Amino acid sequence: MNKILTAIFLFICVVSTQNITHAFGVKNQKTIIIPQEKINYVNIDWWANYSDPILTEYIIKAINYNHEAKKASWQVEEYKQMVKYQFGAELPTFSFGTDYVGIHFPDAVMKDFNKNILAVPFNASYEADVFLKNRDKTKSSKKAYEANKFQEKSTYISLASDVATVYLNIVKFDELICLQQEIIKIKKEVLARVESQYNRGVISAPEVNNAKKDLQSSKNTLDEYLKSRDKLLTQLLVLTGDSACNICNIKRTSINSIEYRQAIPTEIPSEVVFARPDILAAEANLEKAKIDVRVARKEFLPSVQIRALYSMSTLGGANFFSWQSAIAAVMAGFTQDIFKGGQKVANLKIYKARYEQIFETYKQADLNAIKEVSDALFIIKKDTDIDKNTISQTKLQADNFNRASQSLKQGLIPVQSLLLEKEQVLIMAQNKANSKTNRLIDYITLYKAVGGQL
């Protein structure tokens, strides 16, 4: 008997240790971040159209290290495990334990009764899914998991769009700062010439003051550009999961070397619009809500329970593993609620109301998707026109500067006039950098509006 008890005790210890190990996560957790899967989410080949490997590098880095994106992936993993958890309700459950009972009866009552009883009961229970209620609950969990997969894809598409937008604005401000520094040099030269003229008594003091104000204004503009770029640099670091201490290590190219190499469509097919991840997620949520209503209706039906018990014991005085010493029972029955204070009726109405809410959300998501695509196409058209006009203005100003240079050589205009024309050239170059960046970012807006399917 002692050997049997020892064997049972060791078996229980092994099983319990394994369960505790899984419960507390002692084993290594399998990673859920599969880089290639997430890269496919953002259609990385499309980003190559910008012909900037640094931009692509930052997008891939963000996919691998952004914490919000990882959070979305872990949420998908949570819903995946919830499906498995719910599926467990469709299966029978088994359990076992050990019981020791020390009992004493008067000899006159039960003389031969074994006063030390050891029992190892095995229990099994199963809710017969006659009406497929548990099956529907599992389907509902699968739809929630499916919706979260689509939401995860939306998160990664938004992340790639944010990284690219911030990066393009950074290289834009690099150009604006460089040009603004040249403008300040011109302002300083103008001020020096104006002060010289004032010292010779040629001009009045207000003209000197105006030149000084122009210089200070240009310096303020430079400071604003520097401040904006610094904020964008730290934002890019956060998006890529990096520390703000590495702000000096951010690589980038010039805005002048970036250009989109593929034709932008003038219209988008409706099937592309309605294949956006957020639309597909809304559809999955709608299907889940419909299943939940069906489950709420089935709560009015009875539940069928099947239970079985088999226990090895020393009760009969025979061999511990023999049928003569065993206790066995099989039970089957159903229960039907007669009155629950209107809870089931209210529960059904709750899920119906929730379905209607999700249905309205789905319809609104459709409208928003169409609007976002239409707006993106319209903005691209207008910003493309603005960029073309700005390029034409830049060329015209360059011609004015060349003509002013010739006039200066001929002694027809003063140096200040040439400096003003040169300043206008730099200002037009800034306008060109702004218009080009806006156009490039518009393409990203369209990319995001169609769910990365450009």
C-alpha positions as CSV (number, residue, x, y, z in Angstrom):
1,M,0.0,0.0,0.0
2,N,2.8,2.4,0.8
3,K,4.3,1.9,-2.7
4,I,1.0,2.7,-4.3
5,L,0.5,5.8,-2.2
6,T,4.1,7.0,-3.1
7,A,3.5,6.4,-6.8
8,I,0.2,8.3,-6.7
9,F,1.8,11.2,-4.8
10,L,4.7,11.5,-7.2
11,F,2.4,11.5,-10.2
12,I,0.3,14.3,-8.7
13,C,3.5,16.3,-8.0
14,V,4.7,15.9,-11.6
15,V,1.3,17.0,-13.1
16,S,1.0,19.9,-10.7
17,T,4.5,21.1,-11.4
18,Q,3.9,21.1,-15.2
19,N,0.6,23.0,-14.7
20,I,2.3,25.6,-12.5
21,T,5.2,26.0,-15.0
22,H,2.7,26.8,-17.8
23,A,0.6,29.0,-15.5
24,F,3.6,31.2,-14.5
25,G,5.2,31.2,-18.0
26,V,8.5,29.5,-17.0
27,K,8.8,28.2,-20.5
28,N,10.0,30.5,-23.2
29,Q,7.2,32.4,-24.9
30,K,7.1,32.0,-28.7
31,T,7.5,35.3,-30.3
32,I,4.4,36.7,-32.1
33,I,6.3,39.4,-34.1
34,I,7.0,37.7,-37.4
35,P,8.8,40.5,-39.3
36,Q,8.0,39.3,-42.9
37,E,4.3,39.1,-42.0
38,K,4.2,42.7,-40.7
39,I,6.3,44.0,-43.6
40,N,3.7,42.5,-46.0
41,Y,1.1,44.4,-44.1
42,V,2.6,47.8,-45.2
43,N,3.3,46.7,-48.9
44,I,7.0,47.6,-48.5
45,D,7.6,47.4,-52.3
46,W,5.4,50.5,-52.7
47,W,7.7,52.5,-50.5
48,A,10.6,51.8,-52.9
49,N,8.9,54.2,-55.3
50,Y,10.3,57.1,-53.3
51,S,13.8,55.9,-54.2
52,D,15.1,56.5,-50.7
53,P,16.5,53.4,-48.9
54,I,16.8,55.4,-45.7
55,L,13.0,55.9,-45.6
56,T,12.4,52.2,-46.2
57,E,14.9,51.4,-43.5
58,Y,13.1,53.6,-40.9
59,I,9.7,52.0,-41.8
60,I,11.2,48.5,-41.3
61,K,12.8,49.6,-38.0
62,A,9.4,50.9,-36.8
63,I,7.7,47.7,-37.7
64,N,10.3,45.8,-35.6
65,Y,10.5,48.1,-32.6
66,N,7.5,50.3,-32.3
67,H,5.8,49.6,-29.0
68,E,2.2,50.5,-30.1
69,A,2.5,48.1,-33.0
70,K,3.8,45.4,-30.7
71,K,0.9,46.1,-28.4
72,A,-1.5,45.6,-31.3
73,S,0.2,42.3,-32.1
74,W,-0.1,41.1,-28.5
75,Q,-3.7,42.0,-28.5
76,V,-4.2,39.8,-31.6
77,E,-2.4,37.0,-29.6
78,E,-4.8,37.6,-26.7
79,Y,-7.9,37.1,-29.0
80,K,-6.3,34.1,-30.6
81,Q,-6.0,32.4,-27.2
82,M,-9.5,33.5,-26.3
83,V,-10.7,31.4,-29.3
84,K,-8.9,28.4,-27.9
85,Y,-10.3,29.1,-24.4
86,Q,-13.8,29.2,-25.7
87,F,-13.3,26.1,-27.8
88,G,-12.5,24.3,-24.6
89,A,-16.1,24.8,-23.5
90,E,-17.2,22.5,-26.3
91,L,-15.1,19.6,-25.0
92,P,-15.5,17.4,-22.0
93,T,-13.5,18.2,-18.8
94,F,-11.6,15.6,-16.8
95,S,-10.2,16.0,-13.3
96,F,-8.9,13.8,-10.5
97,G,-7.9,14.2,-6.9
98,T,-7.1,12.2,-3.8
99,D,-9.2,12.0,-0.7
100,Y,-8.3,10.5,2.6
101,V,-11.1,9.9,5.1
102,G,-10.5,8.8,8.7
103,I,-13.7,7.7,10.3
104,H,-14.8,5.7,13.3
105,F,-18.1,3.9,13.9
106,P,-19.1,1.8,16.9
107,D,-18.3,-1.9,16.5
108,A,-21.9,-2.7,17.1
109,V,-23.0,-0.7,14.1
110,M,-20.3,-1.4,11.5
111,K,-17.8,-3.9,12.9
112,D,-15.9,-4.8,9.7
113,F,-15.8,-1.3,8.2
114,N,-12.4,0.0,7.1
115,K,-11.8,3.1,9.2
116,N,-9.1,4.5,7.0
117,I,-10.4,5.2,3.5
118,L,-8.2,6.3,0.5
119,A,-10.0,7.3,-2.7
120,V,-8.7,8.6,-6.0
121,P,-11.8,9.9,-7.9
122,F,-11.8,10.7,-11.6
123,N,-14.5,13.1,-12.7
124,A,-15.7,13.8,-16.2
125,S,-18.3,16.4,-17.2
126,Y,-19.7,17.5,-20.5
127,E,-22.3,20.0,-21.6
128,A,-23.9,18.4,-24.6
129,D,-24.1,21.2,-27.2
130,V,-27.5,20.1,-28.5
131,F,-28.4,23.5,-29.6
132,L,-24.9,24.5,-30.8
133,K,-24.7,27.4,-28.3
134,N,-21.1,26.8,-27.4
135,R,-20.2,26.3,-31.1
136,D,-21.7,29.8,-31.8
137,K,-19.7,31.3,-28.9
138,T,-16.5,29.9,-30.5
139,K,-17.5,31.3,-33.9
140,S,-18.1,34.7,-32.1
141,S,-14.6,34.5,-30.6
142,K,-13.1,33.7,-34.0
143,K,-14.8,36.8,-35.5
144,A,-13.4,38.9,-32.7
145,Y,-9.9,37.5,-33.5
146,E,-10.4,38.1,-37.2
147,A,-11.4,41.7,-36.5
148,N,-8.3,42.3,-34.4
149,K,-6.1,40.9,-37.1
150,F,-7.5,43.5,-39.5
151,Q,-7.1,46.2,-36.8
152,E,-3.5,45.1,-36.4
153,K,-2.9,45.6,-40.1
154,S,-4.4,49.1,-39.9
155,T,-2.0,49.9,-37.0
156,Y,1.0,48.9,-39.1
157,I,-0.2,50.8,-42.1
158,S,-0.8,53.9,-40.0
159,L,2.6,53.4,-38.4
160,A,4.4,53.3,-41.8
161,S,2.4,56.4,-43.0
162,D,3.4,58.3,-39.8
163,V,7.0,57.4,-40.1
164,A,7.2,58.5,-43.8
165,T,5.3,61.7,-43.1
166,V,7.6,62.7,-40.3
167,Y,10.6,61.8,-42.3
168,L,9.6,63.8,-45.3
169,N,8.9,66.8,-43.1
170,I,12.3,66.5,-41.5
171,V,14.1,66.6,-44.8
172,K,11.9,69.5,-45.8
173,F,12.9,71.5,-42.8
174,D,16.5,70.6,-43.5
175,E,16.1,72.4,-46.8
176,L,14.2,75.3,-45.3
177,I,16.8,75.8,-42.6
178,C,19.6,75.8,-45.1
179,L,17.8,78.3,-47.3
180,Q,16.9,80.5,-44.4
181,Q,20.5,80.7,-43.3
182,E,21.3,82.0,-46.7
183,I,18.5,84.5,-46.4
184,I,19.9,85.7,-43.1
185,K,23.3,86.2,-44.7
186,I,21.6,88.4,-47.3
187,K,19.8,90.4,-44.6
188,K,23.1,91.0,-42.8
189,E,24.7,92.2,-46.0
190,V,21.7,94.5,-46.7
191,L,21.9,95.8,-43.1
192,A,25.6,96.5,-43.4
193,R,25.1,98.5,-46.7
194,V,22.1,100.4,-45.1
195,E,24.2,101.3,-42.1
196,S,27.0,102.5,-44.3
197,Q,24.6,104.7,-46.3
198,Y,23.2,106.1,-43.0
199,N,26.7,106.9,-41.8
200,R,27.2,108.8,-45.0
201,G,23.9,110.7,-44.4
202,V,22.3,109.3,-47.5
203,I,19.3,107.6,-45.8
204,S,17.3,108.2,-42.6
205,A,17.3,106.1,-39.3
206,P,13.9,104.5,-39.9
207,E,15.4,102.7,-43.0
208,V,18.1,101.3,-40.8
209,N,15.6,100.2,-38.2
210,N,13.5,98.4,-40.9
211,A,16.6,96.5,-42.1
212,K,17.3,95.5,-38.5
213,K,13.7,94.3,-38.1
214,D,13.8,92.3,-41.3
215,L,17.0,90.6,-40.0
216,Q,15.4,89.8,-36.6
217,S,12.3,88.5,-38.3
218,S,14.4,86.1,-40.5
219,K,16.2,84.9,-37.4
220,N,12.9,84.2,-35.7
221,T,11.8,82.2,-38.7
222,L,15.0,80.2,-38.6
223,D,14.4,79.4,-34.9
224,E,10.9,78.3,-35.7
225,Y,12.2,75.9,-38.4
226,L,14.8,74.6,-36.0
227,K,12.2,74.0,-33.3
228,S,9.9,72.2,-35.6
229,R,12.6,70.0,-37.0
230,D,13.8,69.1,-33.5
231,K,10.3,68.0,-32.5
232,L,10.0,65.9,-35.7
233,L,13.4,64.2,-35.0
234,T,12.3,63.1,-31.6
235,Q,9.0,62.0,-32.9
236,L,10.7,59.8,-35.5
237,L,12.9,58.3,-32.8
238,V,9.8,57.4,-30.8
239,L,8.0,55.9,-33.8
240,T,11.0,53.7,-34.5
241,G,11.4,52.6,-30.9
242,D,14.6,54.5,-30.3
243,S,15.7,56.9,-27.5
244,A,15.6,60.7,-27.9
245,C,19.2,60.7,-26.9
246,N,20.1,59.5,-30.4
247,I,18.8,62.6,-32.1
248,C,22.2,63.3,-33.6
249,N,22.4,59.9,-35.2
250,I,19.3,60.2,-37.5
251,K,20.3,59.7,-41.1
252,R,18.4,61.3,-43.9
253,T,18.7,62.4,-47.5
254,S,17.8,65.7,-49.2
255,I,14.3,66.6,-50.2
256,N,15.7,67.4,-53.7
257,S,16.7,63.8,-54.3
258,I,13.4,62.3,-53.3
259,E,10.7,61.8,-55.9
260,Y,7.8,59.4,-56.4
261,R,8.6,57.2,-59.4
262,Q,5.2,55.6,-60.1
263,A,2.0,57.1,-61.7
264,I,-0.7,57.9,-59.2
265,P,-4.1,56.6,-60.3
266,T,-6.8,59.2,-61.0
267,E,-9.6,56.9,-59.7
268,I,-9.7,54.0,-57.3
269,P,-12.0,50.9,-57.8
270,S,-14.7,50.5,-55.1
271,E,-13.5,46.9,-54.4
272,V,-10.1,48.4,-53.3
273,V,-11.8,50.9,-51.0
274,F,-14.0,48.3,-49.3
275,A,-11.0,45.9,-48.9
276,R,-9.4,48.4,-46.4
277,P,-8.5,46.7,-43.1
278,D,-10.8,48.9,-41.0
279,I,-13.7,48.1,-43.3
280,L,-13.0,44.3,-43.1
281,A,-12.7,44.7,-39.3
282,A,-16.0,46.4,-39.1
283,E,-17.6,43.6,-41.2
284,A,-16.1,41.0,-38.9
285,N,-17.4,42.8,-35.8
286,L,-20.9,43.0,-37.5
287,E,-20.8,39.2,-38.1
288,K,-19.7,38.7,-34.5
289,A,-22.6,40.8,-33.2
290,K,-25.1,38.8,-35.3
291,I,-23.8,35.6,-33.8
292,D,-24.0,37.1,-30.3
293,V,-27.7,37.8,-30.9
294,R,-28.2,34.1,-31.9
295,V,-26.4,33.0,-28.7
296,A,-28.5,35.3,-26.6
297,R,-31.6,33.6,-28.1
298,K,-30.3,30.2,-27.3
299,E,-29.9,31.1,-23.6
300,F,-33.7,30.6,-23.4
301,L,-33.2,26.9,-24.2
302,P,-32.4,24.2,-21.7
303,S,-28.8,22.9,-21.0
304,V,-27.9,19.2,-21.1
305,Q,-25.3,18.0,-18.6
306,I,-23.5,14.6,-18.6
307,R,-21.3,13.7,-15.7
308,A,-19.3,10.6,-14.8
309,L,-17.4,9.5,-11.8
310,Y,-15.0,6.7,-11.3
311,S,-13.1,6.4,-8.0
312,M,-10.5,3.8,-6.9
313,S,-10.7,3.3,-3.2
314,T,-10.0,1.1,-0.2
315,L,-13.6,1.1,0.8
316,G,-14.4,-2.5,-0.2
317,G,-11.4,-3.9,1.4
318,A,-10.4,-5.5,-1.9
319,N,-7.5,-4.6,-4.2
320,F,-7.2,-0.8,-4.7
321,F,-7.4,-1.1,-8.5
322,S,-10.2,-3.7,-8.6
323,W,-13.7,-3.1,-9.7
324,Q,-15.0,-4.4,-6.4
325,S,-13.4,-1.4,-4.6
326,A,-14.4,1.1,-7.2
327,I,-17.2,3.7,-6.9
328,A,-18.7,4.6,-10.3
329,A,-21.6,6.7,-11.4
330,V,-23.0,8.2,-14.6
331,M,-25.5,11.1,-14.5
332,A,-27.3,12.9,-17.3
333,G,-30.0,15.5,-17.1
334,F,-31.1,18.9,-18.3
335,T,-31.9,22.2,-16.6
336,Q,-34.3,24.8,-17.7
337,D,-34.6,28.2,-16.1
338,I,-38.2,29.2,-15.3
339,F,-37.8,32.6,-13.9
340,K,-34.6,34.8,-13.8
341,G,-36.2,38.2,-13.3
342,G,-36.2,39.2,-17.0
343,Q,-32.4,38.9,-17.3
344,K,-32.4,36.7,-20.4
345,V,-34.9,39.0,-22.2
346,A,-32.8,42.0,-21.3
347,N,-29.6,40.2,-22.4
348,L,-31.2,39.5,-25.8
349,K,-32.2,43.2,-26.2
350,I,-28.7,44.3,-25.2
351,Y,-27.1,42.3,-27.9
352,K,-29.7,43.4,-30.5
353,A,-29.0,47.0,-29.6
354,R,-25.3,46.3,-29.8
355,Y,-25.8,44.8,-33.2
356,E,-27.6,47.9,-34.4
357,Q,-24.8,50.1,-33.1
358,I,-22.1,48.1,-34.9
359,F,-24.2,48.1,-38.0
360,E,-24.3,51.9,-37.9
361,T,-20.6,51.9,-37.3
362,Y,-20.0,49.7,-40.3
363,K,-22.1,52.0,-42.6
364,Q,-20.3,55.1,-41.3
365,A,-16.9,53.4,-41.9
366,D,-18.0,52.8,-45.5
367,L,-18.9,56.5,-46.0
368,N,-15.6,57.6,-44.3
369,A,-13.6,55.3,-46.6
370,I,-15.2,56.7,-49.7
371,K,-14.7,60.3,-48.4
372,E,-11.1,59.7,-47.5
373,V,-10.2,58.3,-50.9
374,S,-12.1,61.1,-52.7
375,D,-10.5,63.7,-50.6
376,A,-7.0,62.2,-51.2
377,L,-7.4,62.1,-54.9
378,F,-8.7,65.7,-55.0
379,I,-5.9,67.0,-52.8
380,I,-3.3,65.3,-54.9
381,K,-4.7,66.9,-58.0
382,K,-4.7,70.4,-56.5
383,D,-1.3,70.1,-54.7
384,T,0.2,68.8,-58.0
385,D,-1.1,71.9,-59.7
386,I,0.3,74.1,-56.9
387,D,3.7,72.4,-57.1
388,K,3.8,72.9,-60.9
389,N,2.9,76.5,-60.5
390,T,5.5,77.0,-57.8
391,I,8.2,75.4,-60.1
392,S,7.2,77.9,-62.8
393,Q,7.4,80.8,-60.4
394,T,10.8,79.6,-59.3
395,K,12.0,79.6,-62.9
396,L,10.6,83.1,-63.4
397,Q,12.3,84.4,-60.3
398,A,15.6,82.8,-61.4
399,D,15.2,84.7,-64.7
400,N,14.6,87.9,-62.8
401,F,17.8,87.3,-60.8
402,N,19.8,86.7,-63.9
403,R,18.5,89.9,-65.5
404,A,19.2,91.8,-62.3
405,S,22.8,90.5,-62.4
406,Q,23.2,91.8,-65.9
407,S,21.7,95.2,-64.9
408,L,24.1,95.5,-62.0
409,K,27.1,94.9,-64.3
410,Q,25.8,97.7,-66.5
411,G,25.4,99.9,-63.5
412,L,21.7,100.3,-63.9
413,I,20.6,99.1,-60.4
414,P,22.3,99.2,-56.9
415,V,23.6,96.1,-55.1
416,Q,20.6,96.1,-52.7
417,S,18.3,95.4,-55.6
418,L,20.3,92.4,-56.6
419,L,20.3,91.1,-53.0
420,L,16.5,91.5,-52.9
421,E,16.2,89.5,-56.1
422,K,18.5,86.8,-54.7
423,E,16.4,86.7,-51.5
424,Q,13.3,86.1,-53.6
425,V,15.1,83.2,-55.3
426,L,15.7,81.6,-51.9
427,I,12.1,82.3,-50.8
428,M,10.8,80.6,-54.0
429,A,13.1,77.6,-53.3
430,Q,11.5,77.4,-49.8
431,N,8.0,77.5,-51.4
432,K,9.1,74.8,-53.8
433,A,10.3,72.6,-50.9
434,N,7.0,73.1,-49.2
435,S,4.9,72.3,-52.3
436,K,6.9,69.3,-53.2
437,T,6.7,67.9,-49.6
438,N,2.9,68.4,-49.5
439,R,2.6,66.5,-52.8
440,L,4.7,63.6,-51.6
441,I,2.8,63.4,-48.4
442,D,-0.5,63.5,-50.3
443,Y,0.5,60.2,-51.9
444,I,1.0,58.7,-48.5
445,T,-2.5,60.0,-47.5
446,L,-3.9,58.1,-50.5
447,Y,-1.9,55.0,-49.6
448,K,-3.4,55.0,-46.2
449,A,-6.9,55.7,-47.5
450,V,-6.8,52.6,-49.7
451,G,-5.3,50.4,-46.9
452,G,-1.9,50.2,-48.5
453,Q,-3.2,48.8,-51.8
454,L,-1.5,51.2,-54.3
